[in-house]
Amino acid sequence: MYDRVVTIHNTHWPAYRKPGATLVDLRMFDPDDRSANPRLVFRPQKLRELGIPDALIEAAAKSDPQGFLLFDDLQDQTKQASGQADQATTKT
């Protein structure tokens, strides 16, 4: 399901890239589930201990299901980044 990894405060989270946005999964394995396929749960306190910003934790808590964040691409930033890459290649 996931095809990307997003780094937030030196921690890595699975993500799914779709046209125009990135979906990030902030769920973790349930520490109480000792089965062969442990379930994923949203653990806000553990995220705080890892240094994840409160604004991201609060946004993930409001999602349905909890623990997911959707980041939309910003058009002006993607155009600017590609323009800088074009300039760098033409100057060399």
N, CA, C and O of each residue as an XYZ file, in Angstrom:
368
protein
N       0.823     -1.189      0.000
C       0.000      0.000      0.000
C       0.866      1.252      0.000
O       0.525      2.221     -0.679
N       1.963      1.269      0.729
C       2.783      2.466      0.840
C       3.937      2.410     -0.151
O       4.532      1.357     -0.375
N       4.240      3.557     -0.737
C       5.318      3.602     -1.710
C       6.348      4.687     -1.395
O       7.248      4.934     -2.197
N       6.226      5.328     -0.249
C       7.144      6.389      0.144
C       7.406      6.313      1.647
O       6.694      5.637      2.390
N       8.442      7.024      2.065
C       8.728      7.197      3.492
C       8.897      8.687      3.729
O       9.600      9.364      2.979
N       8.254      9.199      4.775
C       8.344     10.603      5.141
C       9.116     10.702      6.449
O       8.880      9.921      7.372
N      10.033     11.654      6.533
C      10.805     11.867      7.758
C      10.226     13.061      8.509
O      10.114     14.159      7.964
N       9.861     12.830      9.767
C       9.378     13.889     10.654
C      10.207     13.806     11.921
O      10.150     12.806     12.637
N      10.966     14.830     12.200
C      11.802     14.909     13.404
C      12.676     13.660     13.545
O      12.682     13.010     14.591
N      13.405     13.339     12.492
C      14.339     12.211     12.450
C      13.694     10.845     12.665
O      14.386      9.888     13.011
N      12.383     10.739     12.464
C      11.704      9.455     12.515
C      11.063      9.219     11.150
O      10.664     10.171     10.480
N      10.964      7.971     10.739
C      10.459      7.634      9.413
C       9.058      7.048      9.516
O       8.778      6.208     10.371
N       8.171      7.516      8.611
C       6.779      7.090      8.617
C       6.382      6.655      7.213
O       6.795      7.279      6.236
N       5.589      5.597      7.097
C       5.143      5.166      5.770
C       4.200      6.194      5.164
O       3.425      6.838      5.872
N       4.274      6.341      3.847
C       3.429      7.305      3.155
C       3.019      6.751      1.802
O       3.684      5.887      1.230
N       1.924      7.265      1.316
C       1.424      6.893      0.004
C       1.336      8.155     -0.840
O       0.679      9.119     -0.448
N       1.977      8.157     -1.970
C       1.995      9.316     -2.860
C       0.870      9.182     -3.858
O       0.753      8.162     -4.536
N       0.040     10.204     -3.953
C      -1.002     10.220     -4.959
C      -0.909     11.545     -5.702
O      -0.265     12.467     -5.201
N      -1.513     11.681     -6.855
C      -1.405     12.938     -7.602
C      -1.903     14.122     -6.773
O      -3.066     14.167     -6.372
N      -1.016     15.068     -6.525
C      -1.390     16.280     -5.810
C      -1.287     16.222     -4.304
O      -1.543     17.230     -3.645
N      -0.919     15.076     -3.722
C      -0.877     14.989     -2.261
C      -0.072     13.774     -1.802
O       0.267     12.890     -2.589
N       0.225     13.763     -0.491
C       0.897     12.642      0.158
C       0.135     12.292      1.432
O      -0.147     13.168      2.250
N      -0.195     11.021      1.599
C      -0.880     10.540      2.792
C       0.157      9.887      3.701
O       0.856      8.963      3.286
N       0.255     10.372      4.951
C       1.238      9.864      5.905
C       0.509      9.104      7.017
O      -0.507      9.571      7.532
N       1.028      7.944      7.379
C       0.442      7.091      8.406
C       1.267      7.207      9.683
O       2.412      6.757      9.716
N       0.703      7.805     10.741
C       1.398      7.972     12.015
C       0.997      6.905     13.042
O       1.197      7.093     14.242
N       0.438      5.799     12.578
C       0.092      4.727     13.511
C       1.326      3.876     13.791
O       2.278      3.853     13.011
N       1.284      3.181     14.921
C       2.385      2.307     15.337
C       1.827      0.935     15.685
O       0.624      0.765     15.883
N       2.721     -0.032     15.754
C       2.290     -1.357     16.199
C       1.825     -1.284     17.645
O       2.424     -0.593     18.470
N       0.759     -1.998     17.937
C       0.214     -2.061     19.287
C       1.185     -2.853     20.162
O       1.442     -4.023     19.878
N       1.737     -2.237     21.233
C       2.709     -2.949     22.071
C       2.098     -4.118     22.853
O       2.820     -5.000     23.316
N       0.773     -4.123     22.997
C       0.110     -5.190     23.744
C      -0.318     -6.359     22.856
O      -0.749     -7.398     23.356
N      -0.198     -6.187     21.552
C      -0.605     -7.236     20.610
C       0.614     -8.074     20.246
O       1.495     -7.605     19.525
N       0.672     -9.301     20.733
C       1.815    -10.187     20.502
C       1.560    -11.199     19.388
O       2.268    -12.200     19.276
N       0.553    -10.936     18.572
C       0.232    -11.877     17.505
C       1.241    -11.763     16.362
O       2.080    -10.862     16.350
N       1.151    -12.675     15.413
C       2.057    -12.658     14.257
C       1.816    -11.437     13.374
O       2.728    -10.980     12.684
N       0.605    -10.913     13.391
C       0.255     -9.711     12.624
C      -0.301     -8.656     13.582
O      -1.516     -8.480     13.664
N       0.576     -7.950     14.308
C       0.079     -6.970     15.285
C      -0.678     -5.838     14.590
O      -0.354     -5.447     13.468
N      -1.677     -5.332     15.275
C      -2.476     -4.264     14.686
C      -1.777     -2.923     14.854
O      -0.921     -2.757     15.723
N      -2.150     -1.984     14.022
C      -1.616     -0.625     14.098
C      -2.584      0.243     14.881
O      -3.792      0.202     14.647
N      -2.053      1.034     15.813
C      -2.882      1.915     16.634
C      -2.266      3.318     16.650
O      -1.067      3.492     16.434
N      -3.106      4.293     16.905
C      -2.656      5.679     17.024
C      -2.299      5.937     18.482
O      -3.149      5.812     19.363
N      -1.029      6.302     18.741
C      -0.537      6.510     20.105
C       0.023      7.922     20.252
O       1.229      8.117     20.104
N      -0.832      8.921     20.543
C      -0.386     10.310     20.590
C       0.729     10.572     21.610
O       1.639     11.356     21.336
N       0.672      9.936     22.766
C       1.705     10.182     23.782
C       3.073      9.709     23.301
O       4.076     10.387     23.522
N       3.118      8.561     22.651
C       4.378      8.037     22.124
C       4.910      8.955     21.011
O       6.119      9.158     20.898
N       4.012      9.501     20.202
C       4.425     10.442     19.156
C       5.058     11.691     19.774
O       6.052     12.206     19.262
N       4.482     12.172     20.871
C       5.066     13.330     21.571
C       6.461     12.998     22.092
O       7.375     13.817     22.001
N       6.620     11.789     22.640
C       7.936     11.365     23.132
C       8.966     11.321     22.006
O      10.150     11.567     22.237
N       8.518     11.008     20.789
C       9.406     10.959     19.638
C       9.700     12.346     19.059
O      10.519     12.486     18.151
N       9.028     13.365     19.592
C       9.280     14.734     19.144
C       8.415     15.196     17.981
O       8.705     16.223     17.368
N       7.357     14.452     17.668
C       6.451     14.865     16.598
C       5.697     16.106     17.087
O       5.174     16.104     18.202
N       5.633     17.162     16.271
C       4.953     18.400     16.687
C       3.487     18.173     17.057
O       2.789     17.380     16.425
N       3.037     18.883     18.092
C       1.664     18.745     18.576
C       0.634     19.040     17.488
O      -0.413     18.393     17.441
N       0.913     20.001     16.620
C      -0.042     20.337     15.564
C      -0.294     19.137     14.646
O      -1.426     18.911     14.219
N       0.749     18.374     14.342
C       0.573     17.189     13.506
C      -0.183     16.090     14.244
O      -1.019     15.401     13.659
N       0.116     15.930     15.532
C      -0.575     14.909     16.338
C      -2.058     15.238     16.440
O      -2.906     14.355     16.310
N      -2.371     16.516     16.673
C      -3.775     16.924     16.785
C      -4.515     16.722     15.471
O      -5.667     16.289     15.468
N      -3.861     17.032     14.354
C      -4.496     16.835     13.052
C      -4.732     15.346     12.797
O      -5.783     14.966     12.279
N      -3.767     14.505     13.155
C      -3.915     13.054     12.970
C      -5.008     12.494     13.881
O      -5.687     11.535     13.515
N      -5.179     13.082     15.056
C      -6.212     12.625     15.991
C      -7.613     12.924     15.448
O      -8.563     12.205     15.755
N      -7.740     13.972     14.651
C      -9.044     14.357     14.097
C      -9.403     13.587     12.832
O     -10.547     13.639     12.381
N      -8.438     12.872     12.255
C      -8.717     12.144     11.016
C      -9.573     10.914     11.302
O      -9.663     10.459     12.442
N     -10.188     10.392     10.272
C     -11.005      9.203     10.415
C     -10.591      8.205      9.352
O     -10.914      8.407      8.181
N      -9.892      7.140      9.703
C      -9.474      6.715     11.035
C      -8.319      7.568     11.571
O      -7.614      8.237     10.815
N      -8.149      7.524     12.874
C      -7.095      8.312     13.507
C      -5.714      7.864     13.061
O      -5.473      6.684     12.806
N      -4.802      8.847     12.974
C      -3.407      8.532     12.693
C      -2.947      8.863     11.289
O      -1.781      8.641     10.962
N      -3.825      9.386     10.451
C      -3.448      9.705      9.080
C      -3.388     11.210      8.858
O      -4.203     11.959      9.395
N      -2.418     11.643      8.063
C      -2.295     13.047      7.665
C      -2.239     13.119      6.148
O      -1.543     12.329      5.509
N      -2.962     14.054      5.580
C      -2.927     14.256      4.139
C      -2.308     15.622      3.868
O      -2.839     16.653      4.282
N      -1.174     15.612      3.164
C      -0.497     16.850      2.799
C      -0.731     17.116      1.320
O      -0.323     16.324      0.471
N      -1.388     18.232      1.011
C      -1.585     18.622     -0.384
C      -0.315     19.268     -0.906
O       0.370     19.990     -0.182
N      -0.003     19.003     -2.173
C       1.128     19.669     -2.810
C       0.790     21.144     -2.999
O      -0.348     21.499     -3.306
N       1.781     21.986     -2.814
C       1.608     23.417     -3.047
C       2.124     23.744     -4.439
O       3.311     23.579     -4.719
N       1.250     24.201     -5.300
C       1.601     24.426     -6.693
C       2.751     25.407     -6.868
O       3.649     25.158     -7.672
N       2.745     26.516     -6.134
C       3.806     27.508     -6.311
C       5.171     26.979     -5.891
O       6.186     27.366     -6.471
N       5.212     26.105     -4.897
C       6.493     25.557     -4.461
C       7.016     24.501     -5.424
O       8.225     24.424     -5.643
N       6.142     23.688     -6.005
C       6.616     22.681     -6.944
C       7.099     23.333     -8.230
O       8.069     22.865     -8.825
N       6.440     24.409     -8.677
C       6.894     25.125     -9.866
C       8.236     25.795     -9.614
O       9.122     25.760    -10.468
N       8.387     26.407     -8.439
C       9.634     27.087     -8.092
C      10.790     26.089     -8.033
O      11.880     26.370     -8.530
N      10.555     24.941     -7.435
C      11.615     23.932     -7.322
C      12.028     23.418     -8.691
O      13.219     23.235     -8.942
N      11.074     23.182     -9.582
C      11.437     22.693    -10.906
C      12.123     23.791    -11.710
O      12.999     23.503    -12.525
N      11.738     25.033    -11.494
C      12.404     26.139    -12.179
C      13.849     26.279    -11.750
O      14.714     26.563    -12.578
N      14.124     26.085    -10.479
C      15.499     26.157     -9.995
C      16.317     25.011    -10.560
O      17.492     25.192    -10.878
N      15.726     23.844    -10.691
C      16.441     22.699    -11.250
C      16.763     22.962    -12.717
O      17.848     22.615    -13.185
N      15.830     23.573    -13.447
C      16.079     23.888    -14.850
C      17.217     24.883    -14.988
O      18.059     24.748    -15.875
N      17.247     25.882    -14.115
C      18.316     26.879    -14.169
C      19.668     26.253    -13.893
O      20.661     26.582    -14.542
N      19.700     25.349    -12.930
C      20.973     24.730    -12.581
C      21.518     23.907    -13.743
O      22.728     23.860    -13.960
N      20.632     23.265    -14.482
C      21.109     22.437    -15.585
C      21.530     23.286    -16.782
O      22.420     22.878    -17.528
N      20.919     24.453    -16.987
C      21.285     25.273    -18.137
C      22.581     26.046    -17.896
O      23.259     26.412    -18.857
N      22.937     26.300    -16.650
C      24.146     27.052    -16.342
C      25.401     26.202    -16.481
O      26.483     26.753    -16.684
N      25.298     24.892    -16.381
C      26.496     24.049    -16.429
C      26.883     23.643    -17.809
O      27.872     22.933    -17.990
